[in-house]
Amino acid sequence: MSAIEQAPEPGARADDDLFTLASGGVAVVVRCAPGTLPEVLHWGASGAFGSLSDIAFATSRGVGPSGLDETWPLTVLPAEADGWAGRPGMQGDVDGTILVADWQETSLEASATQLSFEAESRGLALGYHLRIDVAGLVTVRLTLANLSGCPVRLGALEATMPVGDRAREVLDFTGRWTRERTPQRAPLTMGSVVRESRRGRTGHDSPYLQVVGSPGFTDSSGELWAVHLAWSGDSVYRRDALPESRPLIGAGELLRPGEVVLGPGERYESPETYFAWSDAGLDGLSHRFHGSLRALGGEAASYRPVILNTWEAVYYDQDLDRLRRVAEASAQIGVELFVLDDGWFRGRRSDASGLGDWYVDREVWPLGLHPLVESVRRLGMQFGLWVEPEMVSPDSVLAREHPDWILGPGHRSPRTWRRQQVLDLTLPEVQDEVFRRLSSIVEEYGVEYVKWDQNRDVLEAVSGGRAALGAQTRAVYRLMDRFRERFPGLRIESCSSGGARIDLEVLRHTDRVWASDTNDPTERLAIQRWTELLLPPEVIGSHVGPERAHTTGRQSDIGYRLASTLFSWAGIEADVSRWNDIERQRARDWFAFYRANRPLLHAGVLLHGETDDDGTQLTGVVDRSRSRGIYRYARTETSVRSVPPRIALPGLEAATRYRVTIVDALPDPLLIDLDPPPWLKRGHVVGTGFALGRVGLAAPLLAPQQALVLEVDAITEGT
């Protein structure tokens, strides 16, 4: 084995061919033995490992019956040549001959938190790069280079990690438009199980985060291992549990036949795959993902403005006087950013036409958008605009002049979706034209925020006769980056028929995601809860909608709608100019409370309480010192109990005394109790963190679609 090219930093431990990478309470022990790829011996808790040779010896397997005659390694890229009978980590061929590699190491670099391994075989060069960050999140990226003179057709290149034998249960997600990230749980069964997403975007039904864990894991308990693919295109999520191996999980880009053909000297780089471990349940996973994203920096938590989006306020009926009234009412209740949604550009009176013709419609806006923008700015708000740069309406000047710019098989167009087609952004001239037109709009009106939509699955993604979904996805990222480079202060929201493009890679190129197109608060509470399993609340958009929800027809009062936006980047999507005085005052009070508490809501530790009541949800956030917290207790359906289970507030310091008060910025919820709990009638209660978290508070019997918001403050001497 070659020498290590870079000596391990303090904290990394090397023992012959063994290495420990550790950070954030998580450790990965890797063996890099001669003649094979790295093998992960341990991924989980960090601690006093002692001799790594002893660990390797203690965990070396025996030889089972009716199997290979000697033990074999479960490498990071499992293959038949090793003895692996599950899904291969890599598939393909070299000039028509099946790709069978005998990897020989060419370089190895290791430090306290990173390991980079390179190997060659038969004209191929493989790179394996593993990193563990300050939050204990493990990321893996793979590369494959063609050093030969023959074409290499790559069929799959997927990152995997073995999990603990305690893993017996699986959680992942499915969904549809307006019902994104619906959880589904099942036993971890034997075999290789694969979920493929062929949506051309992350998808409403994306697995999102695949979690395996100890039986019955909850928000706060259980040992878990999870994988997320940071990629906005087609994907593969996998889990393998074979009789002769530890279970493993993994993910990778789904490659269509002929999509990746590497010529001599060419190189493929996989999307980044994130692996998270927790011994504190689902919230423990969230804390790692949230901590990792927040460590990257970005704008301060208090700077994410309250948004008014005009879609459910006016739809396509864009009228200057009406929008001015909406803007005036918005400013009065504390809105900081006014976003004009779909309908402002040429020929766009419905979703049947206009996409691609990025010129302000002079029939609707004879003076351009300037009168509206000037009114918005006079009211002290920023201005934002909806766009859909990746799409084109067949009924548009652009489509008629350039049918060759539509992404598809060439001899015909793919089926339409929402009466639109996909522009082939892999063509430089297409990307340049979209960038030119939209840049001129952003520049002319000083647009500070762009709601970047993408309203269809990408089917038959073919360019120049080859599958091109991966190239199209990377082209979208480049286009987003061009706007951010050209306009450094521009914020971009990732919207895709609501929440169909939410992943950690799109967040590298944007500032916010739109969780769903439904503003029904009951639906949104569930969608928000599972979206925040991966993402911190400050990047998840959630809005107060109209009294009657556009997507479900369900009616709800203003207090419940306001409370549903608490743990998010909040906003409004309704015609507030038509709200009555009471509704406007309640919204004004609520958003004043929200703005005052943004530093806590957008930087604190997010927690979920076990309510033992299927009709309720308890979400909270506490600051790092555990001196202050805010909790929302919401009821979505009736209870089988007339006296509900107690409310236990998680995350508080056991020995500290706290005062719990009802947030009066929210209207009093409707109570079913003939006589509510005494502490609720008084409006506050005092208890230690232990008592509040373990004994709990008597819960009121709320009516469905009602919420109670509580502030919790540590009591210091003299208060």
C-alpha positions in Angstrom: 0.0 0.0 0.0 1.3 3.4 -0.9 2.3 5.9 1.8 -0.2 8.5 3.0 0.4 11.6 1.0 -0.8 13.9 3.8 -0.1 13.2 7.4 -3.3 12.9 9.5 -4.2 16.0 11.4 -4.6 15.9 15.2 -7.6 13.8 16.0 -7.3 11.4 13.0 -5.9 8.1 14.1 -4.0 5.7 11.7 -3.2 2.2 12.6 -1.7 0.3 9.7 -4.5 0.5 7.1 -7.1 1.8 9.5 -8.4 5.4 10.0 -10.9 7.2 12.2 -12.7 10.3 11.1 -14.7 12.0 13.8 -16.6 15.3 14.3 -19.8 16.4 15.9 -20.1 13.3 18.0 -20.0 11.0 15.0 -17.2 8.7 13.9 -16.4 6.7 10.8 -13.8 3.9 11.0 -12.4 3.0 7.6 -10.1 0.2 6.5 -8.1 0.7 3.4 -6.5 -2.7 2.8 -4.3 -3.5 -0.2 -6.0 -4.7 -3.4 -9.5 -3.5 -2.5 -11.5 -0.4 -2.0 -12.1 1.2 1.4 -14.4 -0.7 3.8 -16.4 1.1 6.6 -16.1 -0.8 9.8 -18.1 1.6 11.9 -20.4 4.6 11.3 -22.1 5.9 14.4 -21.1 7.1 17.9 -17.7 8.6 18.5 -15.8 7.5 21.6 -12.7 5.8 23.0 -12.0 3.2 20.3 -8.6 2.1 21.6 -6.6 0.1 19.1 -8.1 0.2 15.6 -6.4 -3.1 14.9 -8.3 -4.6 17.8 -11.5 -3.3 16.4 -10.7 -4.7 13.0 -9.8 -8.1 14.5 -12.9 -8.1 16.8 -15.3 -7.3 13.9 -13.7 -9.7 11.3 -16.3 -12.1 10.1 -16.1 -15.8 10.0 -17.0 -18.0 6.9 -20.6 -19.1 6.8 -22.0 -22.3 5.3 -22.6 -22.6 1.6 -20.7 -19.5 0.7 -17.4 -18.2 -0.5 -14.4 -20.1 0.9 -12.9 -17.0 2.6 -14.2 -13.8 4.1 -14.8 -10.9 1.8 -14.9 -7.1 2.2 -18.1 -5.0 2.1 -16.5 -2.1 0.3 -17.8 1.4 -0.3 -18.6 0.3 -3.9 -19.9 -3.2 -3.4 -19.4 -5.6 -6.3 -19.6 -9.2 -7.3 -15.9 -9.4 -7.4 -15.8 -8.8 -3.7 -18.5 -11.5 -3.0 -21.4 -9.0 -2.9 -24.8 -10.4 -4.2 -26.8 -7.2 -3.8 -27.2 -4.3 -6.1 -23.7 -3.3 -7.5 -22.4 0.1 -6.5 -21.1 0.6 -10.1 -22.5 -0.7 -13.4 -21.4 -0.1 -17.0 -19.3 -1.4 -19.8 -16.0 -0.5 -21.5 -16.4 -0.5 -25.3 -19.2 -3.1 -25.0 -17.3 -5.3 -22.5 -18.9 -5.5 -19.0 -17.1 -3.3 -16.5 -15.3 -5.6 -14.0 -12.7 -3.7 -12.0 -9.8 -4.9 -10.0 -9.0 -1.7 -8.2 -5.4 -0.9 -7.2 -4.8 2.2 -4.9 -2.9 5.1 -6.5 -3.3 7.7 -3.7 -4.7 8.1 -0.2 -5.1 11.3 1.8 -6.5 11.3 5.3 -7.2 13.9 8.0 -9.3 14.2 11.1 -12.4 14.7 9.1 -11.7 13.7 5.5 -10.5 10.7 3.5 -9.8 10.8 -0.3 -9.0 7.5 -2.0 -8.1 7.0 -5.6 -7.7 3.8 -7.5 -7.2 2.5 -11.0 -8.2 -0.5 -13.0 -8.1 -1.3 -16.7 -8.0 2.3 -17.8 -10.4 3.6 -15.3 -9.7 5.9 -12.4 -12.1 6.0 -9.4 -12.2 8.7 -6.8 -13.9 8.3 -3.4 -14.1 11.4 -1.2 -15.7 11.2 2.3 -16.0 14.1 4.6 -17.6 14.5 8.1 -18.5 18.1 9.1 -19.0 20.0 12.3 -22.5 18.7 12.7 -21.5 15.0 12.3 -23.0 14.8 8.8 -21.1 12.5 6.4 -20.9 13.4 2.7 -19.7 11.2 0.0 -18.8 12.1 -3.6 -17.6 9.6 -6.3 -15.8 10.3 -9.5 -14.9 8.1 -12.5 -12.4 9.1 -15.2 -11.7 7.3 -18.4 -7.9 6.9 -18.9 -8.3 4.4 -21.8 -8.8 4.9 -25.5 -12.2 3.2 -25.4 -15.6 4.7 -24.6 -17.0 3.9 -21.2 -20.7 3.7 -20.7 -21.7 4.3 -17.1 -24.9 2.7 -15.9 -24.7 3.5 -12.2 -22.3 5.0 -9.6 -23.9 5.0 -6.1 -22.6 5.9 -2.7 -23.3 3.4 0.1 -22.7 3.1 3.8 -23.3 0.1 6.1 -25.7 0.6 9.0 -25.9 -1.1 12.4 -27.6 -4.4 12.9 -30.2 -2.7 15.2 -31.8 -1.3 12.0 -35.1 -3.1 11.7 -37.5 -0.4 10.5 -37.6 2.0 7.4 -39.1 5.4 7.1 -39.2 7.3 3.8 -41.7 9.5 1.9 -44.1 9.7 -1.0 -46.7 12.3 -2.0 -48.4 14.2 -4.7 -49.1 17.8 -5.6 -50.3 19.6 -2.4 -49.6 16.5 -0.3 -45.8 16.4 -0.4 -43.6 14.4 2.0 -46.1 12.0 3.3 -44.3 9.5 5.6 -44.5 5.8 5.1 -43.0 3.2 7.5 -42.3 -0.5 7.1 -40.1 -3.3 8.5 -36.7 -3.6 7.0 -37.1 -6.8 5.0 -34.4 -8.9 3.4 -33.2 -8.2 -0.1 -32.1 -5.3 -2.3 -34.9 -2.7 -2.4 -34.6 0.2 -4.8 -36.8 3.3 -5.2 -36.3 5.1 -8.5 -37.6 8.6 -9.2 -38.0 9.4 -12.9 -39.7 12.8 -12.6 -36.9 14.9 -14.0 -36.9 16.9 -10.7 -36.8 15.9 -7.1 -40.5 15.1 -7.3 -43.6 15.4 -5.1 -43.2 11.7 -4.4 -39.5 11.8 -3.7 -38.1 9.4 -1.0 -36.6 12.7 0.3 -34.8 11.1 3.2 -34.5 7.3 3.7 -34.2 6.4 7.3 -33.5 3.0 8.9 -33.5 2.5 12.6 -34.1 0.5 15.7 -37.7 -0.7 16.1 -40.3 1.9 17.1 -38.0 4.9 16.8 -39.7 8.2 17.5 -39.0 11.9 17.3 -36.7 11.7 20.4 -35.7 8.1 20.7 -34.0 5.4 18.7 -30.8 4.8 16.8 -31.1 5.9 13.2 -29.1 6.0 10.0 -30.3 8.1 7.0 -29.4 8.9 3.5 -30.3 11.9 1.3 -29.2 12.5 -2.3 -28.4 16.2 -3.0 -29.7 16.2 -6.5 -32.7 17.7 -8.3 -32.9 15.2 -11.1 -33.7 11.5 -11.5 -32.5 9.5 -8.5 -32.0 6.1 -7.0 -32.5 5.3 -3.3 -31.4 1.9 -2.2 -31.2 -0.4 0.9 -29.7 -3.8 0.9 -30.2 -6.4 3.7 -28.6 -9.7 2.7 -28.2 -12.9 4.8 -24.4 -12.8 4.6 -23.9 -9.0 5.2 -24.6 -6.0 7.3 -27.4 -3.9 6.0 -26.5 -0.9 3.9 -28.2 2.2 2.5 -27.2 4.5 -0.4 -28.2 6.7 -3.2 -27.1 8.0 -6.6 -28.1 9.7 -9.8 -30.4 7.5 -12.0 -28.6 7.2 -15.3 -30.6 6.5 -18.5 -29.0 4.1 -21.1 -26.4 6.0 -23.0 -26.7 9.1 -20.8 -23.1 9.0 -19.6 -20.6 7.9 -22.1 -17.1 8.9 -21.2 -14.7 9.4 -24.0 -10.9 9.3 -23.5 -9.9 11.7 -20.8 -13.5 12.5 -19.7 -14.7 12.3 -16.2 -18.1 11.9 -14.4 -18.7 13.3 -10.9 -21.6 12.0 -8.9 -24.0 14.2 -6.9 -23.1 14.5 -3.2 -24.8 11.9 -1.0 -25.5 12.9 2.7 -25.4 10.3 5.5 -26.7 11.1 9.0 -26.6 9.1 12.2 -28.5 9.8 15.4 -29.0 8.1 18.7 -31.7 10.6 19.7 -34.4 9.8 17.2 -35.6 11.8 14.3 -34.9 15.2 16.0 -31.3 14.1 16.3 -31.1 13.6 12.6 -32.7 17.0 12.0 -30.1 18.7 14.3 -27.3 17.3 12.2 -28.8 18.5 8.9 -29.8 21.9 10.3 -26.4 22.4 12.0 -24.6 21.5 8.8 -26.6 24.0 6.7 -26.3 26.8 9.2 -22.6 26.3 9.5 -22.3 27.3 5.8 -23.3 30.8 6.9 -25.6 33.0 4.8 -27.9 35.8 5.8 -28.6 36.5 9.4 -31.7 34.8 10.8 -33.4 38.2 11.5 -33.1 39.3 7.8 -35.6 36.9 6.2 -38.5 39.2 5.3 -42.2 38.6 5.7 -43.5 38.0 2.2 -46.8 38.8 0.5 -47.2 36.7 -2.6 -50.1 37.8 -4.9 -51.0 34.4 -6.4 -54.0 33.6 -4.2 -54.8 37.3 -3.8 -55.5 38.1 -7.5 -54.4 35.1 -9.6 -54.1 36.3 -13.2 -56.3 39.3 -12.6 -53.5 41.8 -12.4 -54.8 45.3 -12.1 -52.7 48.2 -10.8 -55.3 49.8 -8.5 -56.2 46.5 -7.0 -52.6 45.5 -6.4 -51.8 48.9 -4.9 -54.6 48.3 -2.4 -53.1 44.9 -1.6 -49.7 46.5 -1.2 -51.0 49.2 1.1 -52.8 46.7 3.3 -49.7 44.4 3.3 -47.4 47.2 4.5 -49.9 48.0 7.3 -49.7 44.5 8.8 -45.9 44.2 8.6 -45.1 42.7 5.2 -41.5 43.4 4.2 -41.4 41.9 0.6 -44.1 42.1 -2.0 -43.9 39.4 -4.7 -45.9 39.8 -8.0 -46.7 36.2 -9.1 -47.7 34.7 -12.5 -49.5 36.9 -15.1 -47.3 40.0 -15.6 -45.7 39.0 -18.9 -46.8 39.1 -22.5 -49.9 37.0 -23.4 -50.3 35.5 -19.9 -54.0 35.6 -19.1 -54.0 31.9 -18.1 -51.6 29.0 -18.0 -52.3 28.3 -21.7 -49.8 30.7 -23.2 -47.0 33.2 -22.8 -44.2 31.2 -21.1 -40.9 32.1 -22.7 -42.0 35.6 -23.8 -40.4 37.4 -21.0 -41.6 41.0 -21.7 -43.9 43.0 -19.5 -47.4 42.8 -21.0 -48.2 46.4 -22.1 -51.9 45.7 -22.5 -52.1 45.1 -18.7 -49.1 47.3 -17.7 -49.0 50.2 -20.3 -46.3 52.0 -18.2 -44.5 48.7 -17.4 -44.3 47.5 -13.8 -42.8 50.9 -12.6 -46.0 52.3 -11.1 -46.5 49.2 -8.9 -42.8 48.9 -8.0 -42.7 52.6 -7.0 -45.8 52.2 -4.8 -44.3 49.1 -3.1 -41.0 50.8 -2.4 -42.7 54.0 -1.1 -44.5 51.7 1.4 -41.1 50.5 2.6 -41.2 47.0 1.1 -38.9 45.2 -1.3 -40.1 43.9 -4.7 -40.1 40.4 -6.0 -41.3 38.6 -9.2 -42.4 35.2 -10.3 -40.6 33.5 -13.2 -40.5 30.1 -14.8 -37.2 30.2 -16.8 -37.1 26.4 -17.7 -40.4 26.3 -19.5 -42.1 27.4 -22.7 -45.8 27.5 -23.7 -46.4 26.0 -27.2 -48.6 29.1 -27.6 -45.8 31.6 -27.5 -43.6 33.6 -29.8 -40.5 31.8 -28.6 -41.9 28.3 -29.2 -43.1 29.3 -32.7 -39.8 30.8 -33.7 -37.6 28.1 -32.0 -39.4 24.7 -31.9 -35.9 23.2 -32.0 -35.3 24.6 -28.5 -37.8 22.2 -26.9 -36.2 19.4 -24.9 -37.4 16.1 -26.4 -36.8 13.2 -28.8 -36.7 15.6 -31.9 -39.2 14.0 -34.2 -42.1 15.1 -32.0 -42.6 17.0 -28.8 -43.3 15.2 -25.5 -46.7 15.3 -24.0 -47.6 18.7 -22.5 -48.1 19.2 -18.8 -49.9 22.3 -17.5 -49.9 23.2 -21.2 -46.2 23.7 -21.4 -42.9 22.2 -22.6 -39.4 22.2 -21.3 -36.7 24.4 -22.8 -33.4 22.6 -23.6 -31.1 24.5 -21.4 -28.2 22.3 -22.3 -28.0 24.3 -25.5 -25.9 27.5 -24.8 -28.0 29.7 -27.1 -31.2 28.8 -25.2 -29.6 29.5 -21.8 -28.1 32.7 -23.0 -31.5 33.9 -24.3 -33.4 33.1 -21.1 -30.6 34.8 -19.1 -30.6 37.9 -21.3 -34.4 38.4 -21.2 -34.9 37.8 -17.5 -31.7 39.7 -16.5 -33.1 42.8 -18.3 -36.3 42.6 -16.2 -34.4 42.1 -13.0 -32.2 45.1 -13.8 -34.9 47.4 -15.1 -37.1 47.0 -12.0 -34.4 46.3 -9.4 -36.0 43.0 -8.5 -34.7 41.8 -5.2 -36.4 38.4 -5.0 -37.3 35.8 -7.6 -39.8 33.0 -7.1 -38.3 30.5 -9.6 -41.0 28.0 -10.5 -40.9 24.7 -12.5 -44.4 23.4 -13.1 -44.0 20.0 -14.7 -42.2 16.7 -14.6 -39.5 16.5 -17.3 -40.4 13.5 -19.6 -38.3 12.3 -22.5 -35.4 14.5 -21.7 -33.5 14.0 -24.9 -31.0 16.4 -26.5 -29.2 15.7 -29.7 -30.4 12.1 -29.6 -29.0 11.3 -26.2 -30.6 11.1 -22.7 -29.9 14.5 -21.1 -31.7 14.7 -17.8 -28.5 15.0 -15.8 -27.1 17.6 -18.2 -30.4 19.6 -18.0 -30.4 19.5 -14.2 -26.8 20.8 -14.1 -27.7 23.5 -16.7 -30.5 24.7 -14.4 -28.0 25.0 -11.6 -25.6 27.0 -13.8 -28.4 29.3 -14.9 -29.3 30.0 -11.2 -25.7 30.7 -10.4 -25.4 33.1 -13.3 -28.3 35.2 -11.9 -26.7 35.2 -8.4 -23.3 36.2 -9.9 -24.9 39.0 -12.0 -27.1 40.2 -9.1 -25.3 39.4 -5.8 -28.2 40.6 -3.6 -30.9 38.7 -5.5 -32.7 36.0 -3.4 -34.1 33.0 -5.3 -36.9 30.7 -4.1 -37.0 27.2 -5.4 -40.6 26.4 -6.3 -41.7 23.5 -8.4 -45.4 23.0 -8.6 -45.1 23.7 -4.9 -42.6 21.3 -3.2 -41.4 19.1 -6.1 -37.8 20.4 -6.1 -36.5 20.3 -2.5 -33.1 18.8 -1.9 -29.8 20.0 -0.5 -28.2 20.6 -3.8 -30.8 23.1 -5.1 -30.3 25.0 -1.8 -26.7 25.6 -2.8 -28.1 27.7 -5.6 -31.2 29.2 -4.0 -32.2 30.8 -0.7 -35.6 29.4 0.1 -37.8 26.5 -0.9 -41.6 26.5 -1.3 -42.9 23.5 0.7 -46.2 23.1 -1.1 -48.8 24.8 -3.2 -51.4 24.2 -0.5 -52.0 26.9 2.0 -54.5 24.9 3.9 -53.0 25.1 7.4 -54.0 21.6 8.4 -52.3 20.1 5.4 -49.4 22.5 5.7 -48.7 21.5 9.4 -47.9 17.9 8.3 -46.0 19.0 5.2 -43.9 21.5 7.2 -43.2 18.9 9.9 -41.6 16.4 7.5 -39.9 19.0 5.3 -38.1 20.3 8.5 -36.8 16.8 9.1 -34.2 17.7 6.5 -34.3 21.5 6.3 -34.2 24.2 9.1 -37.4 26.3 9.3 -35.8 29.5 8.1 -35.4 28.2 4.5 -39.0 26.7 4.3 -41.6 29.0 2.9 -45.1 28.9 4.5 -47.9 31.4 4.0 -51.2 32.5 5.5 -53.8 31.7 2.9 -57.4 32.8 2.5 -60.1 31.7 4.9 -61.3 29.1 2.4 -58.3 27.1 1.1 -57.9 27.1 -2.6 -56.6 23.5 -2.8 -59.0 21.8 -0.4 -62.0 24.0 0.1 -61.6 23.7 3.9 -62.3 26.8 6.0 -60.2 27.9 9.0 -60.0 30.9 11.2 -57.3 33.5 11.1 -55.6 32.5 14.4 -55.0 28.9 13.2 -53.7 30.1 9.8 -51.3 32.5 11.4 -50.0 29.9 13.9 -49.3 27.4 11.1 -46.6 29.7 9.7 -44.6 30.0 13.0 -41.8 27.6 12.2 -41.0 28.8 8.7 -39.9 31.7 6.6 -43.4 33.2 6.9 -45.6 35.1 4.6 -49.1 35.7 3.3 -50.9 34.6 0.1 -54.3 36.3 0.2 -56.0 39.5 -0.7 -55.4 41.3 2.7 -57.1 44.4 1.3 -60.4 42.5 1.8 -59.7 41.4 5.4 -61.8 43.1 8.0 -60.3 45.3 10.7 -60.1 42.4 13.3 -58.3 40.1 10.9 -55.8 42.9 10.0 -55.1 43.7 13.6 -54.5 40.1 14.5 -52.2 39.7 11.5 -50.4 42.9 12.5 -49.9 41.6 16.1 -48.8 38.2 15.0 -46.2 39.3 12.5 -44.8 41.8 15.0 -44.3 38.8 17.4 -42.9 36.8 14.5 -40.4 39.4 13.5 -39.3 40.1 17.1 -38.6 36.4 17.5 -37.0 35.6 14.2 -33.5 35.3 15.8 -34.8 32.4 17.9 -37.2 30.8 15.4 -34.5 30.9 12.7 -31.5 29.9 14.7 -32.7 27.8 17.6 -32.9 24.1 18.1 -36.1 22.6 16.6 -37.9 20.0 18.6 -41.0 17.8 18.4 -42.9 16.6 21.4 -44.6 13.2 21.8 -48.3 14.1 22.5 -49.7 10.5 22.5 -52.6 12.0 20.6 -52.9 11.4 16.9 -54.9 14.5 16.4 -52.3 16.9 17.8 -48.9 18.2 16.9 -46.3 19.8 19.3 -43.4 21.7 17.8 -40.9 23.9 19.6 -37.7 25.8 19.4 -35.2 26.6 22.1 -32.2 28.8 22.1 -28.7 27.3 22.5 -28.6 28.3 26.2 -32.0 26.7 26.9 -33.1 30.0 28.5 -35.9 30.7 26.1 -38.3 28.7 23.9 -41.5 28.9 21.9 -43.9 26.0 21.4 -47.0 25.5 19.2 -49.6 23.0 20.2 -52.0 22.4 17.3 -55.1 20.2 17.0 -56.0 18.9 13.5 -58.8 16.5 14.4 -61.0 15.5 17.4 -59.7 13.4 20.2 -61.1 10.1 21.6 -60.4 11.6 25.0 -62.3 14.3 26.7 -59.3 15.1 28.8 -56.3 15.0 26.4 -52.8 13.7 27.4 -50.6 16.3 29.0 -48.3 18.6 27.0 -44.7 17.8 27.8 -42.3 20.5 26.6 -39.0 19.0 25.3 -35.5 20.6 25.2 -35.5 22.5 28.5 -32.7 22.4 31.1 -33.9 20.1 33.9 -32.9 22.1 36.9 -33.8 25.6 35.6 -37.1 27.2 36.6 -39.2 28.6 33.7 -42.3 30.7 33.3 -44.7 29.5 30.6 -47.0 32.1 29.2 -49.6 32.2 26.5 -48.7 34.3 23.4 -51.4 37.0 23.3 -50.5 38.0 19.8 -52.6 35.0 18.7 -56.4 35.0 19.1 -57.6 32.8 21.9 -58.3 29.3 20.5 -61.8 27.8 20.7 -61.9 25.5 23.7 -64.3 22.5 24.0 -63.7 22.3 27.8 -66.5 23.5 30.0 -63.8 24.6 32.4 -60.3 24.8 31.0 -57.2 23.9 33.0 -56.4 26.5 35.8 -53.0 27.4 34.4 -54.6 28.2 31.1 -57.2 30.5 32.6 -54.5 32.3 34.6 -52.4 32.7 31.5 -49.1 31.4 32.9 -47.5 28.7 35.0 -44.0 28.1 36.5 -42.1 24.9 36.6 -38.6 23.4 36.3 -37.5 22.1 32.9 -37.7 18.6 34.3 -41.3 19.0 35.5 -42.4 20.7 32.2 -40.6 18.1 30.1 -41.4 14.9 32.1 -44.6 15.7 34.1 -46.1 18.1 31.6 -49.0 20.5 31.6 -52.7 19.8 31.6 -53.8 20.1 27.9 -56.9 22.0 26.9 -59.4 20.2 24.7 -59.0 22.4 21.6 -61.5 22.3 18.7 -60.1 20.9 15.5 -58.1 23.5 13.5 -57.1 25.4 16.6 -53.6 26.2 18.0 -52.0 27.4 21.2 -48.7 29.1 21.2 -46.6 29.3 24.4 -43.5 31.3 25.3 -41.1 29.7 27.9 -38.5 31.9 29.7 -36.0 31.0 32.3 -36.6 32.7 35.6 -33.5 34.5 36.8 -32.8 35.7 40.3 -34.9 38.8 41.0 -37.6 38.1 38.3 
